[in-house]
Structures are given as C-alpha cells and as structure tokens.
Amino acid sequence: MMDISSIAGAATAMKTQQAGADAAVTVLRKTLDVQAAGALSLLQALPQPVPAQNLPAHLGQNLNVVA
C-alpha cells in the first residue's frame, strides 16, 4: 500500500514533466514559425522566370528519356 507522501511525490513529478513537455512544445512551435518565415522570405526572393522569347510552342514540352 502506498503512503500519501509517495503519491504526492509522484503527482509532483508528473506535473514537473508535463510543464517541461509544454515548454518544449512551445519552443518547437516558435522554431517552426521562424523557419517558415525564413523559407517564405527565400521563396519571395527568387527571381520570376523569364518567358521564352521567339521559340516555337512545342519546345520544352517533351523529354527524351531514351538517349
């Protein structure tokens, strides 16, 4: 049979673990937000593709995989 102090100690330990897990999740979410913002700024910094000029419409539509 467990005594009251061991139950209280187990409850305190579980609460401490939960607080640590909550803090870790919060840090992870903030890290993911920062990475998403960085990726978005990199994507926005890419130059826009230049359309091909004076080329026939059929060029660039097929890929020769036999060669």
Beta strands, then each sheet from edge to edge (+ up, - down):
end
